[in-house]
Amino acid sequence: MKYVLVLGDGMADEPIEALGNRTPLEYAATPAMDEMAKHGEIGIVHTIPQGMKPGSDTANLSVLGYDPKQYYSGRSPLEALSIGVPMKDTDVSYRVNIVTLDDAEPFEKKTILDHSSSEIDTETSTVLLKEAVKGIENDEFQFYPGTAYRHCLIWSNGKSVDLSLPHDHLGEVIGPYLPPEPFLSMMKHSNEVLKNHPINIERKKKGLNPANCFWFWGAGTKPQLSSFEKKYGKKGVMISAVDLLKGLGVGTEMDIVRVEGATGGLETNYEGKADAAVDALLNRGYDFAYIHVEAPDEMGHQGSVEKKVKAIENLDSRVIRIVKEKMDASGEPYRIAVLPDHPTPIRIRTHTSDPVPYLLYDSTAPEEHSWKYNEKEGRLSGNDIGTGPNMMKHLFEK
């Protein structure tokens, strides 16, 4: 038996008037998921532990089967694992977004417009990072480039400070959410260096948001995770464009499959992820593939109904359909689970802790229902499997 889990980041949502009071998942054309729902199981699962923030870090850790209340040590350290940052037990890691602020003065009166600087590409973002850290990087503060707008700061012998998440405050004046020193000085320095950088001047000419300021958040210490294979007896691969998920894979000793053209954005290489999963399962001796697609979450943060619907349709037609068809053609028995990690409602452009719908299909035991896969029908099914770590058990033990 082979196992696949497809995670549509932030895919769940709320009913939207413009979609006829349907959610993007209800509205989107998702024939592959709906066909599996007719012959499988749907329900809801609570991925965010009570009292914890609804982040992709806690949620994906939970879905992987690791209780965040036991294993979570912060978001940025997981990303640091992915990019090979050497962390000491006394280090504290921080995520560094390169964000878009407007031109208001003084600094405290600026508004944050975009947490991803128009989904800036890794190469361009890295150039800007290296420019902006000149004069602030030293033995105490070391910066490391990551993927797209996401980078890493290691504070040697530092302190863990709870800082505001940039995507929680889009469209707001930043003054109430600014960090204490030393972060504030580094933010102001980055803005001075980047606001008139030639790259950003060209970006504005092209209608792109300038990447003009650092934003620090996601503090944490070196994680202490256990082996996924030892925990479940399954040899697994992690397939994702984002450092957080790759870091979870590294921390749980799963192998990482890096797919060319996988960006974490709407135009990511969906087919490449699907093909990589099938190849790992059928040709390379793996038992389990975790396929993470970031695009629905990014479109939720952007507040774009149209693009979120498109991201969900891409997930269905360009990942799930391909995996199912190729697994069916192989004759290899398999189970596939599909779910979001958390909702990212268009209305608020950030995460919530509401339970999410799951879909579970077993090629060896097709059932017969009239269900479709979405939030409403997940609730109506009456199936509630409880907390997030139960999802992995349910996939392996059903």
Summary of the structure (lengths in Angstrom):
residues: 398
radius of gyration: 20.7
end to end distance: 11.9
largest distance: 64.2
contacts: 1438
relative contact order: 0.24
helix: 38%
strand: 21%
